[in-house]
Amino acid sequence: MSRTMSKKQVLVGLAAAGVLGVGIAAPTVAFAESGSTPTPSVSSAADQGTDRQQQRADRQNEFAEALATELGVDTDKVTAALEKVRAQHKDQVKGDRPERPSAEDRQAKLTERLAQAVKDGKLTQEQADAITKAVEAGVFPGPGGRGHHDGPAGTPGR
């Protein structure tokens, strides 16, 4: 039995091959252009963090130098201005972020909401007590419990 391929099937196959080719070729070309060779690293996470900070500082210095050259201004002035702008931006971002309520405040608000749900007839007292016990035991995700951000019983998960 012979099977003929439709134009649509051929085009889909070619498109898939093209996407796969680009997915393989792009990182290879980028790696080849960087001119670096991979070196196995046995360094700790702290060393990697320090390396990243150093690389970031180097990029920022290069940026400041290029900007100073373009503007015809002293590099130190540009660096100082960039640091000032970063500090202002950091303060603005911090100012917009509300302070996170403490665990006690969250527990008190949960207790209030559960009491209201019992009063409204949406939950029984036994269900509310079970929810409270589950939260205290760390069953639910979130800070202080098992889940996305923290590990068991509030220990750092990552």
DSSP file with accessible surface (Angstrom, degrees, kcal/mol):
  #  RESIDUE AA STRUCTURE BP1 BP2  ACC     N-H-->O    O-->H-N    N-H-->O    O-->H-N    TCO  KAPPA ALPHA  PHI   PSI    X-CA   Y-CA   Z-CA
    1    1 A M              0   0  244      0, 0.0     2,-0.4     0, 0.0     0, 0.0   0.000 360.0 360.0 360.0 123.0    0.0    0.0    0.0
    2    2 A S        -     0   0  115      2,-0.0     2,-0.5     0, 0.0     0, 0.0  -0.773 360.0-157.8 -99.1 146.9    1.5    3.3   -1.0
    3    3 A R        -     0   0  197     -2,-0.4     2,-0.3     2,-0.0     0, 0.0  -0.979   4.7-149.7-126.5 127.3    0.7    6.5    0.8
    4    4 A T        -     0   0  123     -2,-0.5     2,-0.4     1,-0.0    -2,-0.0  -0.734  15.8-130.5 -96.2 144.7    1.1    9.9   -0.7
    5    5 A M        -     0   0  128     -2,-0.3     2,-0.1     1,-0.0    -2,-0.0  -0.773  18.8-131.6 -95.6 137.3    1.9   12.8    1.5
    6    6 A S     >  -     0   0   58     -2,-0.4     4,-2.1     1,-0.1     5,-0.2  -0.343  24.6-109.9 -80.4 164.2   -0.2   16.0    1.2
    7    7 A K  H  > S+     0   0  181      1,-0.2     4,-2.7     2,-0.2     5,-0.2   0.884 119.3  57.1 -59.8 -36.9    1.4   19.4    0.8
    8    8 A K  H  > S+     0   0  164      1,-0.2     4,-2.4     2,-0.2    -1,-0.2   0.924 106.6  47.5 -63.3 -43.5    0.2   20.2    4.3
    9    9 A Q  H  > S+     0   0   78      2,-0.2     4,-2.3     1,-0.2    -1,-0.2   0.904 112.2  49.9 -65.0 -40.5    2.0   17.2    5.8
   10   10 A V  H  X S+     0   0   64     -4,-2.1     4,-2.6     2,-0.2    -2,-0.2   0.931 111.7  48.2 -64.2 -43.8    5.2   18.1    3.9
   11   11 A L  H  X S+     0   0  116     -4,-2.7     4,-2.6     2,-0.2    -2,-0.2   0.906 111.1  50.2 -64.9 -40.3    5.0   21.7    5.1
   12   12 A V  H  X S+     0   0   93     -4,-2.4     4,-2.5     2,-0.2    -1,-0.2   0.924 111.8  48.6 -64.1 -42.8    4.4   20.7    8.7
   13   13 A G  H  X S+     0   0   41     -4,-2.3     4,-2.3     1,-0.2    -2,-0.2   0.917 112.4  47.6 -62.6 -43.7    7.4   18.3    8.6
   14   14 A L  H  X S+     0   0  112     -4,-2.6     4,-2.4     2,-0.2    -1,-0.2   0.895 111.5  50.9 -65.0 -39.7    9.6   21.0    7.1
   15   15 A A  H  X S+     0   0   59     -4,-2.6     4,-2.6     2,-0.2     5,-0.2   0.926 110.6  48.7 -63.9 -43.6    8.5   23.5    9.7
   16   16 A A  H  X S+     0   0   61     -4,-2.5     4,-2.5     1,-0.2    -2,-0.2   0.922 111.8  49.3 -62.8 -42.1    9.2   21.1   12.5
   17   17 A A  H  X S+     0   0   60     -4,-2.3     4,-2.7     1,-0.2    -1,-0.2   0.898 111.1  50.7 -64.0 -39.3   12.7   20.3   11.0
   18   18 A G  H  X S+     0   0   39     -4,-2.4     4,-2.6     2,-0.2     5,-0.2   0.926 110.4  47.9 -64.3 -44.4   13.4   24.0   10.7
   19   19 A V  H  X S+     0   0  108     -4,-2.6     4,-2.6     2,-0.2    -2,-0.2   0.929 113.6  48.0 -62.9 -43.4   12.4   24.7   14.3
   20   20 A L  H  X S+     0   0  114     -4,-2.5     4,-1.8    -5,-0.2     5,-0.2   0.926 111.5  50.7 -63.4 -42.0   14.5   21.8   15.5
   21   21 A G  H  X S+     0   0   37     -4,-2.7     4,-3.0     1,-0.2     5,-0.2   0.921 112.3  45.4 -62.6 -44.1   17.5   23.0   13.4
   22   22 A V  H  X S+     0   0   98     -4,-2.6     4,-2.7     1,-0.2    -1,-0.2   0.909 110.0  55.9 -66.2 -39.7   17.3   26.5   14.7
   23   23 A G  H  < S+     0   0   49     -4,-2.6    -1,-0.2    -5,-0.2    -2,-0.2   0.839 116.7  35.9 -62.5 -31.7   16.9   25.2   18.3
   24   24 A I  H  X S+     0   0  105     -4,-1.8     4,-1.1    -5,-0.2    -2,-0.2   0.871 120.2  46.7 -87.0 -39.5   20.1   23.3   17.9
   25   25 A A  H  X S+     0   0   47     -4,-3.0     4,-3.0    -5,-0.2     5,-0.3   0.881 102.0  62.4 -74.5 -38.1   22.1   25.7   15.8
   26   26 A A  H  X S+     0   0   52     -4,-2.7     4,-2.6    -5,-0.2     5,-0.2   0.941 107.2  41.4 -59.7 -50.6   21.4   29.0   17.7
   27   27 A P  H  > S+     0   0   77      0, 0.0     4,-2.6     0, 0.0    -1,-0.2   0.902 115.1  53.2 -64.5 -34.0   23.1   27.9   21.0
   28   28 A T  H  X S+     0   0   87     -4,-1.1     4,-2.5     2,-0.2    -2,-0.2   0.936 111.5  44.4 -64.7 -44.7   25.9   26.4   19.0
   29   29 A V  H  X S+     0   0   75     -4,-3.0     4,-2.5     2,-0.2     5,-0.2   0.924 113.8  50.3 -66.0 -42.8   26.5   29.6   17.1
   30   30 A A  H  X S+     0   0   57     -4,-2.6     4,-1.5    -5,-0.3    -2,-0.2   0.915 112.5  47.2 -62.5 -41.0   26.2   31.7   20.2
   31   31 A F  H  X>S+     0   0  100     -4,-2.6     4,-0.9    -5,-0.2     5,-0.6   0.915 111.9  49.8 -66.8 -41.7   28.7   29.5   22.0
   32   32 A A  H ><5S+     0   0   72     -4,-2.5     3,-0.5     1,-0.2    -2,-0.2   0.883 109.2  52.4 -65.6 -36.5   31.1   29.5   19.1
   33   33 A E  H 3<5S+     0   0  155     -4,-2.5    -1,-0.2     1,-0.2    -2,-0.2   0.830 100.7  60.9 -69.3 -30.3   31.0   33.3   18.9
   34   34 A S  H 3<5S-     0   0   72     -4,-1.5    -1,-0.2    -5,-0.2    -2,-0.2   0.787  94.2-146.8 -70.2 -23.8   31.8   33.7   22.6
   35   35 A G  T <<5 +     0   0   66     -4,-0.9     2,-0.3    -3,-0.5    -3,-0.1   0.592  52.9 127.5  74.0   7.5   35.1   32.0   22.0
   36   36 A S      < -     0   0   63     -5,-0.6    -1,-0.2     3,-0.0    -2,-0.1  -0.682  52.1-139.5 -98.0 154.3   35.1   30.4   25.4
   37   37 A T        -     0   0  111     -2,-0.3     2,-0.1    -3,-0.1    -5,-0.0  -0.889  29.0-105.5-109.5 142.8   35.5   26.8   26.1
   38   38 A P        -     0   0  103      0, 0.0    -1,-0.0     0, 0.0     0, 0.0  -0.441  35.0-166.4 -68.1 135.0   33.4   25.1   28.8
   39   39 A T        -     0   0  109     -2,-0.1     2,-0.1     0, 0.0    -3,-0.0  -0.992  24.9-116.2-122.2 129.9   35.4   24.4   32.0
   40   40 A P        -     0   0  129      0, 0.0     2,-0.5     0, 0.0     0, 0.0  -0.411  32.1-150.0 -64.3 138.0   34.0   22.0   34.6
   41   41 A S        +     0   0   78      1,-0.1     0, 0.0    -2,-0.1     0, 0.0  -0.933  27.9 175.9-117.0 131.6   33.4   23.9   37.8
   42   42 A V        +     0   0  148     -2,-0.5    -1,-0.1     2,-0.0     0, 0.0   0.187  45.1 128.0-111.4  12.9   33.5   22.4   41.2
   43   43 A S        -     0   0   37      1,-0.1    -2,-0.1     2,-0.1     2,-0.0  -0.266  60.3-111.0 -72.1 158.6   32.9   25.7   42.9
   44   44 A S     >  -     0   0   64      1,-0.1     4,-1.9     4,-0.0     5,-0.2  -0.247  31.7-100.0 -81.1 172.5   30.2   26.2   45.5
   45   45 A A  H  > S+     0   0   80      1,-0.2     4,-2.4     2,-0.2     5,-0.2   0.855 123.6  57.5 -62.6 -32.9   27.0   28.2   45.0
   46   46 A A  H  > S+     0   0   67      2,-0.2     4,-2.3     1,-0.2    -1,-0.2   0.904 105.3  50.1 -65.1 -40.3   28.7   31.1   46.9
   47   47 A D  H  > S+     0   0   79      2,-0.2     4,-2.6     1,-0.2    -1,-0.2   0.902 110.5  50.0 -63.5 -41.1   31.5   31.2   44.4
   48   48 A Q  H  X S+     0   0   91     -4,-1.9     4,-2.4     2,-0.2    -2,-0.2   0.900 110.1  50.5 -64.6 -39.7   29.0   31.2   41.6
   49   49 A G  H  X S+     0   0   30     -4,-2.4     4,-2.3     2,-0.2    -2,-0.2   0.910 111.3  48.3 -63.7 -40.6   27.1   34.1   43.2
   50   50 A T  H  X S+     0   0   79     -4,-2.3     4,-2.5     2,-0.2    -2,-0.2   0.904 110.7  51.5 -65.8 -41.8   30.4   36.0   43.6
   51   51 A D  H  X S+     0   0   88     -4,-2.6     4,-2.7     1,-0.2    -2,-0.2   0.914 110.4  48.9 -60.7 -42.9   31.3   35.4   40.0
   52   52 A R  H  X S+     0   0  177     -4,-2.4     4,-2.6     2,-0.2    -2,-0.2   0.901 110.6  50.2 -63.8 -41.7   27.9   36.6   38.9
   53   53 A Q  H  X S+     0   0  138     -4,-2.3     4,-2.5     2,-0.2    -1,-0.2   0.913 111.9  48.3 -63.0 -40.0   28.2   39.7   41.0
   54   54 A Q  H  X S+     0   0  107     -4,-2.5     4,-2.6     2,-0.2    -2,-0.2   0.922 111.6  49.3 -66.3 -42.5   31.7   40.4   39.5
   55   55 A Q  H  X S+     0   0  111     -4,-2.7     4,-2.5     2,-0.2    -2,-0.2   0.911 111.7  49.4 -63.0 -40.5   30.4   39.9   36.0
   56   56 A R  H  X S+     0   0  139     -4,-2.6     4,-2.6     2,-0.2    -2,-0.2   0.929 111.0  49.2 -64.2 -43.6   27.5   42.3   36.7
   57   57 A A  H  X S+     0   0   34     -4,-2.5     4,-2.4     1,-0.2    -2,-0.2   0.909 110.8  50.7 -63.0 -40.3   29.9   44.9   38.1
   58   58 A D  H  X S+     0   0   67     -4,-2.6     4,-2.5     2,-0.2    -1,-0.2   0.919 110.9  48.2 -63.2 -43.8   32.1   44.5   35.0
   59   59 A R  H  X S+     0   0  147     -4,-2.5     4,-2.5     1,-0.2    -2,-0.2   0.902 111.5  50.5 -63.0 -40.6   29.1   44.9   32.7
   60   60 A Q  H  X S+     0   0   51     -4,-2.6     4,-2.6     2,-0.2    -1,-0.2   0.904 110.5  49.4 -65.3 -39.0   28.0   48.0   34.6
   61   61 A N  H  X S+     0   0   76     -4,-2.4     4,-2.6     2,-0.2    -2,-0.2   0.912 110.9  49.5 -65.8 -41.8   31.5   49.5   34.4
   62   62 A E  H  X S+     0   0  128     -4,-2.5     4,-2.6     2,-0.2    -2,-0.2   0.915 111.8  49.4 -61.8 -41.6   31.7   48.9   30.7
   63   63 A F  H  X S+     0   0  113     -4,-2.5     4,-2.7     2,-0.2     5,-0.2   0.930 111.1  48.8 -62.3 -45.4   28.3   50.5   30.3
   64   64 A A  H  X S+     0   0    2     -4,-2.6     4,-2.7     1,-0.2    -2,-0.2   0.910 112.0  49.1 -63.0 -40.2   29.3   53.5   32.3
   65   65 A E  H  X S+     0   0  106     -4,-2.6     4,-2.5     2,-0.2    -1,-0.2   0.926 112.5  47.0 -65.6 -43.7   32.5   53.9   30.3
   66   66 A A  H  X S+     0   0   61     -4,-2.6     4,-2.5     2,-0.2    -2,-0.2   0.917 114.0  48.0 -64.3 -41.5   30.7   53.7   27.0
   67   67 A L  H  X S+     0   0   55     -4,-2.7     4,-2.5     2,-0.2    -2,-0.2   0.916 111.2  50.6 -65.8 -41.2   28.1   56.2   28.2
   68   68 A A  H  X>S+     0   0    1     -4,-2.7     5,-2.1    -5,-0.2     4,-1.5   0.913 111.4  48.4 -63.0 -41.8   30.7   58.6   29.4
   69   69 A T  H  <5S+     0   0  115     -4,-2.5    -2,-0.2     1,-0.2    -1,-0.2   0.931 112.3  48.6 -63.3 -44.0   32.5   58.4   26.1
   70   70 A E  H  <5S+     0   0  162     -4,-2.5    -2,-0.2     1,-0.2    -1,-0.2   0.881 118.6  39.1 -64.4 -39.2   29.3   59.0   24.2
   71   71 A L  H  <5S-     0   0  111     -4,-2.5    -1,-0.2    -5,-0.2    -2,-0.2   0.594 106.2-124.2 -87.8 -13.6   28.4   62.0   26.3
   72   72 A G  T  <5 +     0   0   70     -4,-1.5     2,-0.3     1,-0.3    -3,-0.2   0.864  67.5 130.0  72.9  35.1   31.9   63.3   26.6
   73   73 A V      < -     0   0   60     -5,-2.1    -1,-0.3    -6,-0.2    -2,-0.1  -0.837  68.1 -86.3-119.8 158.7   31.7   63.3   30.4
   74   74 A D     >  -     0   0   92     -2,-0.3     4,-1.8     1,-0.1     3,-0.4  -0.364  33.5-129.8 -63.6 138.9   34.1   61.8   33.1
   75   75 A T  H  > S+     0   0   46      1,-0.2     4,-2.8     2,-0.2     5,-0.2   0.867 106.8  57.6 -60.1 -38.2   33.5   58.1   33.8
   76   76 A D  H  > S+     0   0  117      1,-0.2     4,-2.5     2,-0.2    -1,-0.2   0.890 105.2  50.7 -61.9 -38.7   33.4   58.8   37.5
   77   77 A K  H  > S+     0   0  150     -3,-0.4     4,-2.4     2,-0.2    -1,-0.2   0.920 111.8  47.0 -64.6 -42.4   30.5   61.3   37.1
   78   78 A V  H  X S+     0   0   12     -4,-1.8     4,-2.7     2,-0.2     5,-0.2   0.934 112.2  50.2 -65.7 -43.4   28.5   58.8   35.0
   79   79 A T  H  X S+     0   0   31     -4,-2.8     4,-2.4     1,-0.2    -2,-0.2   0.931 111.8  47.8 -60.5 -45.2   29.2   56.0   37.5
   80   80 A A  H  X S+     0   0   55     -4,-2.5     4,-2.2     1,-0.2    -1,-0.2   0.913 112.2  49.7 -62.8 -41.4   28.0   58.2   40.4
   81   81 A A  H  X S+     0   0   52     -4,-2.4     4,-2.4     1,-0.2    -2,-0.2   0.914 110.7  49.5 -65.3 -41.8   24.9   59.3   38.5
   82   82 A L  H  X S+     0   0   35     -4,-2.7     4,-2.6     1,-0.2    -2,-0.2   0.910 110.8  49.8 -63.8 -41.6   24.0   55.7   37.7
   83   83 A E  H  X S+     0   0  117     -4,-2.4     4,-2.3    -5,-0.2    -1,-0.2   0.904 110.6  50.7 -62.9 -39.2   24.5   54.6   41.3
   84   84 A K  H  X S+     0   0  137     -4,-2.2     4,-2.3     2,-0.2    -2,-0.2   0.935 111.5  47.1 -63.9 -44.8   22.3   57.5   42.5
   85   85 A V  H  X S+     0   0   87     -4,-2.4     4,-2.6     1,-0.2    -2,-0.2   0.911 111.7  51.0 -65.0 -41.9   19.5   56.5   40.0
   86   86 A R  H  X S+     0   0   87     -4,-2.6     4,-2.7     2,-0.2    -1,-0.2   0.918 110.3  49.5 -60.7 -43.5   19.7   52.8   41.0
   87   87 A A  H  X S+     0   0   50     -4,-2.3     4,-2.3     2,-0.2    -2,-0.2   0.920 111.7  48.2 -63.0 -42.7   19.4   53.8   44.7
   88   88 A Q  H  X S+     0   0   98     -4,-2.3     4,-2.3     2,-0.2    -2,-0.2   0.916 112.5  48.9 -63.2 -42.2   16.4   56.0   44.0
   89   89 A H  H  X S+     0   0  116     -4,-2.6     4,-2.5     2,-0.2    -2,-0.2   0.917 110.2  50.8 -64.1 -43.0   14.8   53.2   41.9
   90   90 A K  H  X S+     0   0  134     -4,-2.7     4,-2.5     1,-0.2    -1,-0.2   0.911 110.4  49.7 -61.6 -41.4   15.4   50.7   44.7
   91   91 A D  H  X S+     0   0  107     -4,-2.3     4,-2.3     2,-0.2    -1,-0.2   0.903 111.0  49.6 -64.3 -40.0   13.8   53.0   47.2
   92   92 A Q  H  X S+     0   0  126     -4,-2.3     4,-1.6     2,-0.2    -2,-0.2   0.916 111.2  48.5 -65.6 -42.2   10.8   53.5   45.0
   93   93 A V  H  X S+     0   0   52     -4,-2.5     4,-0.9     1,-0.2    -2,-0.2   0.927 113.2  47.5 -65.0 -42.5   10.3   49.8   44.5
   94   94 A K  H >< S+     0   0  139     -4,-2.5     3,-0.5     1,-0.2    -1,-0.2   0.897 109.3  54.6 -63.7 -39.1   10.6   49.2   48.2
   95   95 A G  H 3< S+     0   0   62     -4,-2.3    -1,-0.2     1,-0.2    -2,-0.2   0.823 106.6  51.0 -66.3 -30.1    8.2   52.0   49.0
   96   96 A D  H 3< S+     0   0  139     -4,-1.6    -1,-0.2    -3,-0.2    -2,-0.2   0.711  93.4  85.6 -79.4 -20.5    5.5   50.5   46.7
   97   97 A R  S << S-     0   0  171     -4,-0.9     3,-0.1    -3,-0.5     2,-0.0  -0.710  79.0-132.7 -87.8 121.2    5.7   47.0   48.2
   98   98 A P        -     0   0  115      0, 0.0     2,-0.2     0, 0.0    -2,-0.1  -0.374  30.0 -99.5 -70.5 150.5    3.5   46.6   51.3
   99   99 A E        -     0   0  186      1,-0.1     0, 0.0    -2,-0.0     0, 0.0  -0.484  40.2-113.5 -70.0 137.6    5.1   45.0   54.4
  100  100 A R        -     0   0  153     -2,-0.2    -1,-0.1     1,-0.1    -3,-0.0  -0.528  32.3-115.0 -74.6 132.8    4.2   41.4   54.7
  101  101 A P        -     0   0   58      0, 0.0    -1,-0.1     0, 0.0     0, 0.0  -0.316  34.5-104.5 -66.8 152.4    2.0   40.6   57.7
  102  102 A S     >  -     0   0   47      1,-0.1     4,-2.5     4,-0.0     5,-0.2  -0.199  29.6-105.6 -71.1 167.1    3.6   38.4   60.5
  103  103 A A  H  > S+     0   0   55      1,-0.2     4,-2.6     2,-0.2     5,-0.2   0.882 122.3  53.6 -61.7 -36.9    2.6   34.8   60.9
  104  104 A E  H  > S+     0   0  140      2,-0.2     4,-2.6     1,-0.2    -1,-0.2   0.909 108.4  48.9 -65.8 -41.5    0.6   35.7   64.0
  105  105 A D  H  > S+     0   0   86      2,-0.2     4,-2.5     1,-0.2    -2,-0.2   0.916 112.3  48.0 -63.6 -43.4   -1.4   38.3   62.0
  106  106 A R  H  X S+     0   0   83     -4,-2.5     4,-2.3     2,-0.2    -2,-0.2   0.916 112.2  49.6 -63.1 -41.2   -2.1   35.9   59.2
  107  107 A Q  H  X S+     0   0   51     -4,-2.6     4,-2.5    -5,-0.2    -2,-0.2   0.921 110.9  49.8 -64.1 -41.1   -3.2   33.3   61.7
  108  108 A A  H  X S+     0   0   46     -4,-2.6     4,-2.3     1,-0.2    -2,-0.2   0.920 111.4  48.1 -65.3 -41.5   -5.5   35.8   63.5
  109  109 A K  H  X S+     0   0  115     -4,-2.5     4,-2.6     2,-0.2    -1,-0.2   0.890 111.1  51.1 -66.6 -38.3   -7.1   36.8   60.2
  110  110 A L  H  X S+     0   0   27     -4,-2.3     4,-2.8     2,-0.2     5,-0.2   0.932 109.3  50.6 -62.3 -44.1   -7.6   33.2   59.2
  111  111 A T  H  X S+     0   0   69     -4,-2.5     4,-2.6     1,-0.2    -2,-0.2   0.910 110.7  49.5 -60.5 -41.6   -9.2   32.5   62.5
  112  112 A E  H  X S+     0   0  132     -4,-2.3     4,-2.3     2,-0.2    -1,-0.2   0.924 112.0  47.6 -62.6 -45.6  -11.5   35.5   62.0
  113  113 A R  H  X S+     0   0  151     -4,-2.6     4,-2.3     1,-0.2    -2,-0.2   0.898 112.8  48.7 -64.5 -39.0  -12.5   34.3   58.5
  114  114 A L  H  X S+     0   0   16     -4,-2.8     4,-2.3     2,-0.2    -1,-0.2   0.912 110.3  51.2 -67.3 -40.3  -13.1   30.8   59.7
  115  115 A A  H  X S+     0   0   55     -4,-2.6     4,-2.5    -5,-0.2    -2,-0.2   0.910 111.1  48.7 -61.9 -40.5  -15.3   32.1   62.6
  116  116 A Q  H  X S+     0   0   92     -4,-2.3     4,-2.6     2,-0.2     6,-0.2   0.896 109.7  51.9 -65.8 -40.0  -17.3   34.2   60.1
  117  117 A A  H  <>S+     0   0   17     -4,-2.3     5,-2.3     2,-0.2     6,-1.3   0.895 111.0  47.6 -64.8 -37.0  -17.7   31.1   57.8
  118  118 A V  H ><5S+     0   0   37     -4,-2.3     3,-1.1     4,-0.2    -2,-0.2   0.938 112.1  49.8 -67.3 -43.6  -19.0   29.1   60.7
  119  119 A K  H 3<5S+     0   0  166     -4,-2.5    -2,-0.2     1,-0.3    -1,-0.2   0.891 110.7  50.0 -61.5 -39.2  -21.4   31.9   61.7
  120  120 A D  T 3<5S-     0   0   87     -4,-2.6    -1,-0.3    -5,-0.1    -2,-0.2   0.526 115.7-116.3 -77.9  -6.5  -22.6   32.1   58.1
  121  121 A G  T < 5S+     0   0   64     -3,-1.1    -3,-0.2    -4,-0.5    -2,-0.1   0.606  84.8 117.3  82.6  13.4  -23.2   28.4   58.0
  122  122 A K  S   <S+     0   0  158     -5,-2.3     2,-0.3    -6,-0.2    -4,-0.2   0.764  81.0  22.6 -82.8 -26.7  -20.6   27.8   55.3
  123  123 A L  S    S-     0   0   45     -6,-1.3    -2,-0.3    -9,-0.1     2,-0.2  -0.956  76.6-124.4-133.2 156.6  -18.5   25.6   57.5
  124  124 A T     >  -     0   0   65     -2,-0.3     4,-2.2     1,-0.1     5,-0.2  -0.589  32.9-111.5 -90.7 164.4  -19.1   23.6   60.7
  125  125 A Q  H  > S+     0   0   93      1,-0.2     4,-2.6    -2,-0.2     5,-0.2   0.885 119.7  56.1 -63.1 -35.2  -16.9   24.3   63.7
  126  126 A E  H  > S+     0   0  137      1,-0.2     4,-2.2     2,-0.2    -1,-0.2   0.903 107.3  48.3 -63.6 -40.5  -15.3   20.9   63.3
  127  127 A Q  H  > S+     0   0   93      2,-0.2     4,-2.4     1,-0.2    -1,-0.2   0.919 111.4  49.8 -65.4 -42.5  -14.3   21.8   59.7
  128  128 A A  H  X S+     0   0    4     -4,-2.2     4,-2.4     2,-0.2    -2,-0.2   0.918 111.2  49.3 -62.4 -42.1  -12.9   25.2   60.9
  129  129 A D  H  X S+     0   0   77     -4,-2.6     4,-2.5     1,-0.2    -1,-0.2   0.897 110.0  51.6 -63.5 -38.8  -10.9   23.4   63.7
  130  130 A A  H  X S+     0   0   58     -4,-2.2     4,-2.4     2,-0.2    -2,-0.2   0.907 109.8  49.2 -65.6 -39.4   -9.5   20.9   61.1
  131  131 A I  H  X S+     0   0   52     -4,-2.4     4,-2.5     2,-0.2     5,-0.2   0.933 110.9  50.0 -64.9 -43.9   -8.4   23.7   58.8
  132  132 A T  H  X S+     0   0   28     -4,-2.4     4,-2.5     1,-0.2    -2,-0.2   0.931 111.6  48.1 -60.8 -44.5   -6.7   25.5   61.7
  133  133 A K  H  X S+     0   0  151     -4,-2.5     4,-2.1     1,-0.2    -1,-0.2   0.901 110.6  52.0 -62.6 -40.2   -4.9   22.3   62.7
  134  134 A A  H  X>S+     0   0   23     -4,-2.4     5,-2.6     2,-0.2     4,-0.6   0.911 110.4  47.9 -64.4 -40.4   -3.8   21.7   59.1
  135  135 A V  H ><5S+     0   0   45     -4,-2.5     3,-1.1     1,-0.2    -2,-0.2   0.938 112.4  48.6 -65.4 -44.8   -2.4   25.2   58.9
  136  136 A E  H 3<5S+     0   0  132     -4,-2.5    -1,-0.2     1,-0.3    -2,-0.2   0.848 110.0  52.8 -64.6 -31.6   -0.5   24.8   62.2
  137  137 A A  H 3<5S-     0   0   67     -4,-2.1    -1,-0.3    -5,-0.2    -2,-0.2   0.570 116.2-115.6 -80.0 -10.1    0.8   21.4   61.0
  138  138 A G  T <<5S+     0   0    2     -3,-1.1     8,-2.7    -4,-0.6    -3,-0.2   0.768  71.4 136.7  84.2  25.3    2.1   23.0   57.8
  139  139 A V      < +     0   0   93     -5,-2.6    -4,-0.2     6,-0.2    -5,-0.1   0.883  55.5  71.1 -72.4 -36.5   -0.1   21.1   55.4
  140  140 A F  S    S-     0   0   99     -6,-0.5     6,-0.1     1,-0.1     0, 0.0  -0.510  91.3-107.1 -83.6 148.4   -0.9   24.1   53.3
  141  141 A P  S    S+     0   0   74      0, 0.0     6,-0.3     0, 0.0     5,-0.2  -0.269  73.4  64.7 -70.8 159.4    1.8   25.7   51.0
  142  142 A G  S >  S-     0   0   14      3,-0.3     3,-2.2     8,-0.2    12,-0.2  -0.598  93.1 -17.2 121.1 178.9    3.4   29.0   51.8
  143  143 A P  T 3  S+     0   0   45      0, 0.0     3,-0.1     0, 0.0    -5,-0.1  -0.295 131.1  16.9 -58.1 132.3    5.6   30.4   54.5
  144  144 A G  T 3  S+     0   0   45      1,-0.3     2,-0.2     7,-0.1     9,-0.1   0.298 120.5  69.0  88.9  -9.9    5.7   28.2   57.6
  145  145 A G  S <  S-     0   0    4     -3,-2.2    -3,-0.3     8,-0.2    -1,-0.3  -0.773  95.2 -78.9-131.3 176.2    4.3   25.2   55.7
  146  146 A R  S    S+     0   0  142     -8,-2.7     2,-0.3    -2,-0.2     5,-0.2  -0.570  82.8  75.1 -74.0 138.8    5.2   22.7   53.1
  147  147 A G  S    S-     0   0   43      3,-1.1    -7,-0.0    -6,-0.3    -3,-0.0  -0.993  86.6 -20.1 161.0-148.4    4.9   24.2   49.7
  148  148 A H  S    S+     0   0  141     -2,-0.3    -1,-0.1     1,-0.2     3,-0.1   0.841 125.1  23.7 -68.9 -41.9    6.3   26.4   47.0
  149  149 A H  S    S+     0   0  129      1,-0.1     8,-0.7    -4,-0.1     2,-0.3   0.778 121.4  34.0-103.6 -30.9    8.5   28.8   48.9
  150  150 A D  B    S-A  156   0A  45     -5,-0.3    -3,-1.1     6,-0.2    -8,-0.2  -0.875  71.4-127.3-125.1 160.6    9.6   27.1   52.1
  151  151 A G    >   -     0   0    9      4,-3.5     3,-1.4    -2,-0.3     6,-0.2   0.004  62.2 -29.9 -88.4-160.6   10.3   23.5   53.1
  152  152 A P  G >  S-     0   0   69      0, 0.0     3,-2.0     0, 0.0    -1,-0.2  -0.261 127.0  -6.7 -60.0 134.0    8.8   21.4   55.9
  153  153 A A  G 3  S-     0   0   83      1,-0.3    -8,-0.2   -16,-0.2   -15,-0.1   0.803 131.7 -53.2  51.5  37.0    7.8   23.4   59.0
  154  154 A G  G <  S+     0   0   33     -3,-1.4    -1,-0.3     1,-0.3    -9,-0.1   0.494  96.5 139.2  86.6   1.0    9.2   26.7   57.7
  155  155 A T    <   -     0   0   74     -3,-2.0    -4,-3.5     1,-0.1    -1,-0.3  -0.543  68.8 -87.3 -76.4 148.2   12.8   25.5   56.9
  156  156 A P  B     -A  150   0A 111      0, 0.0    -6,-0.2     0, 0.0    -1,-0.1  -0.318  36.3-155.6 -57.8 133.3   14.2   26.9   53.7
  157  157 A G              0   0   48     -8,-0.7    -7,-0.1    -6,-0.2    -2,-0.0   0.735 360.0 360.0 -85.2 -26.1   13.2   24.7   50.8
  158  158 A R              0   0  247     -9,-0.3    -7,-0.1    -7,-0.0    -1,-0.0  -0.833 360.0 360.0-116.6 360.0   16.0   25.5   48.4
